[in-house]
Amino acid sequence: MTDWKSSEHGNGETTTSVDSEGLWMRCSSGSGTQITCTPFPSILNLPTKIKVCRGLMITSIILCCLAALLTIPGLKCTKCLDESEQLKSKTAITGGVLFILGGLCALGLISWFAYNVAAEFKSTTTGLIRYTFGDALYVGGAAALVSIIGGALMCISSKPGKHFRSHVEKPSQKSQNQATAYV
């Protein structure tokens, strides 16, 4: 998504062009429907805020991917790691913590980027391009909150000793003999 910050130019009634900028490229569209995107030419020429935002976004993606890989075997509905309840629980909790950390990285990045867009908007004069919040900030904020909430729920529900089995366990032979002894 390249719409981290966007700007619309027009004569008041119709929009003649839309410019948007993201972490990886800048796009513009004229009065027609053709959109022209140009990637940023070199990482060395980028502003520091874009470099930091890219780093945080990549860190968030890596943390959430690792969290998904750790969480799947730790889920109570899977047969993986059933030998050790402690290991299964710790694996799920570790995945939940990684989801929370990934969500916090993304939320911090989005908040900082939004702060910079608002600061640029207030500081520019009316003759220059004024960028506003793009759709990617809202989508990213929602995704970060879902990741944080999901990680917290995973940590809370993965305590050892809590079993939510969908099948009814059969009573052992010993308990059946004890029940018939009283009859």
C-alpha positions in Angstrom: 0.0 0.0 0.0 1.5 3.3 -1.0 -1.1 5.5 0.5 0.6 6.3 3.8 0.1 10.0 3.2 -1.9 11.6 0.4 -2.6 14.9 -1.2 -5.4 15.9 -3.5 -5.1 18.9 -5.9 -8.0 20.5 -7.7 -10.1 23.6 -8.2 -12.4 23.0 -5.3 -15.2 21.1 -7.1 -13.2 18.4 -8.9 -10.0 16.6 -8.0 -7.4 16.9 -10.8 -4.6 14.9 -9.3 -3.8 12.8 -6.3 -0.3 12.3 -4.9 0.4 9.6 -2.4 3.6 8.5 -0.7 4.4 5.3 1.2 7.5 3.6 2.6 8.7 2.2 -0.7 7.4 4.4 -3.5 5.6 7.6 -4.5 2.6 7.5 -6.8 0.6 10.2 -8.6 -2.4 10.2 -10.8 -3.7 12.8 -13.2 -7.3 13.7 -13.9 -7.6 10.4 -15.7 -7.4 7.0 -14.2 -3.7 6.3 -14.9 -1.5 6.0 -11.8 2.2 6.4 -12.1 4.4 5.0 -9.3 8.1 5.5 -8.9 10.1 3.6 -6.3 12.5 5.6 -4.2 15.8 5.5 -6.1 18.3 4.7 -3.3 18.2 3.8 0.3 21.1 6.2 0.9 19.1 9.3 -0.3 16.0 8.6 1.8 15.1 10.7 4.8 15.9 9.1 8.2 12.2 8.8 9.1 11.5 6.6 6.1 14.5 4.4 6.9 13.4 4.0 10.5 9.8 3.3 9.4 11.0 0.6 6.9 13.1 -1.0 9.6 10.2 -1.1 12.1 7.8 -2.4 9.6 10.2 -5.2 8.5 10.8 -6.0 12.2 7.0 -6.2 12.8 6.5 -8.5 9.9 9.3 -10.8 11.0 8.1 -10.9 14.6 4.5 -11.7 13.5 5.6 -14.5 11.1 7.7 -16.1 13.9 4.8 -15.8 16.2 2.5 -17.6 13.8 5.0 -20.4 13.4 5.4 -20.8 17.2 1.7 -20.5 17.9 0.4 -23.2 15.6 2.1 -26.1 17.4 1.2 -24.5 20.8 -2.5 -24.4 20.1 -4.6 -26.7 22.2 -6.5 -27.9 19.1 -3.4 -29.4 17.5 -1.7 -32.7 18.3 1.8 -31.2 18.2 3.7 -31.2 21.5 1.0 -33.2 23.3 3.6 -35.1 25.2 4.5 -32.1 27.4 1.7 -29.7 28.4 4.3 -27.3 29.8 6.2 -27.1 26.5 3.0 -26.7 24.6 1.8 -23.9 26.8 5.2 -22.1 26.8 5.3 -22.3 23.0 1.8 -20.7 22.7 2.7 -18.0 25.2 5.9 -17.2 23.4 4.0 -16.9 20.2 1.5 -14.6 21.9 4.3 -12.4 23.2 5.8 -12.1 19.8 2.4 -11.1 18.3 2.2 -8.4 21.0 5.8 -7.2 20.2 5.1 -7.2 16.5 1.9 -5.2 17.0 3.6 -2.7 19.2 6.4 -2.2 16.6 3.7 -1.5 13.9 1.6 0.7 16.2 4.7 2.8 17.2 5.7 3.1 13.5 2.2 4.2 12.5 1.9 6.7 15.4 5.3 8.3 14.6 4.5 8.5 10.9 1.1 10.1 11.6 2.8 12.6 13.9 5.2 13.5 11.2 2.4 13.9 8.6 0.5 16.2 11.0 3.6 18.2 11.8 4.3 18.7 8.1 0.7 19.7 7.4 0.8 22.4 10.1 4.2 23.7 9.1 3.8 24.1 5.3 2.4 27.2 3.7 -0.8 27.1 1.7 1.1 27.2 -1.7 2.9 23.9 -1.2 1.6 20.4 -1.2 -0.1 19.5 2.0 -0.3 15.8 2.8 -3.0 14.2 4.9 -3.3 10.7 6.5 -3.5 8.0 3.9 -5.6 4.8 4.0 -2.5 2.7 4.9 -2.3 4.4 8.3 -5.8 3.3 9.2 -5.4 -0.3 7.9 -2.0 -0.6 9.7 -3.4 0.7 12.9 -6.3 -1.7 12.8 -3.9 -4.6 12.0 -1.5 -3.6 14.9 -4.4 -3.5 17.4 -5.7 -6.9 16.2 -2.1 -8.3 16.6 -1.8 -6.9 20.1 -5.3 -8.1 21.2 -4.7 -11.6 19.6 -1.4 -12.0 21.3 -2.8 -11.0 24.6 -5.7 -13.5 24.2 -3.2 -16.2 23.2 -1.2 -15.6 26.4 -4.2 -15.5 28.6 -5.8 -18.7 27.2 -2.6 -20.7 27.1 -2.0 -21.2 30.8 -1.1 -24.8 31.6 -3.8 -26.9 33.3 -6.7 -25.4 31.4 -8.1 -27.9 29.0 -10.9 -27.3 26.6 -11.3 -30.7 25.0 -14.1 -31.2 22.5 -14.3 -34.9 23.2 -15.4 -36.7 26.3 -12.8 -38.8 27.9 -13.8 -42.3 28.7 -13.6 -43.3 32.4 -10.8 -45.7 33.2 -11.4 -49.4 33.9 -10.5 -48.8 37.6 -13.1 -46.2 38.2 -15.8 -48.4 36.5 -14.9 -51.2 38.9 -15.1 -48.9 41.9 -18.6 -47.7 40.8 -19.9 -51.2 40.5 -18.5 -52.2 43.9 -21.0 -50.0 45.7 -24.0 -51.4 43.9 
